[in-house]
Amino acid sequence: MVMRWPQTLLHQGNTMKSPRRVKIEALLADDPGDVFLHYALATELLKEKEFATADSKFAQIHTEFPDYVPAWFQHAQALAEQARTNEARQIGELGLATARRVGDTHAAGEIAGFLELL
């Protein structure tokens, strides 16, 4: 019997990459200044349970695009899901401050609610 990988995964190096991730990486190579592509890659890494790589990607977003509030919130949520509560709180508080500074009251409310539950 021949074992075949599911069509939804592509093998590259020692990791399995979804076709979505491969496409995002290709788009990002063409447009490295697109914050949404960085964010999409970070969330895709979370889906693939590549937490360390996702952490690095979120850190890059926070450095290069510090006003991108969704990345702060998603990163905090991911850390909380990994039982990294102190880190989740730190990132969440930075995200809350960012949301307030850029005037995103909706996100500020969501992040504040999230922080109350930690």
Summary of the structure (lengths in Angstrom):
residues: 118
radius of gyration: 16.0
end to end distance: 49.2
largest distance: 59.5
contacts: 327
relative contact order: 0.10
helix: 70%
strand: 5%
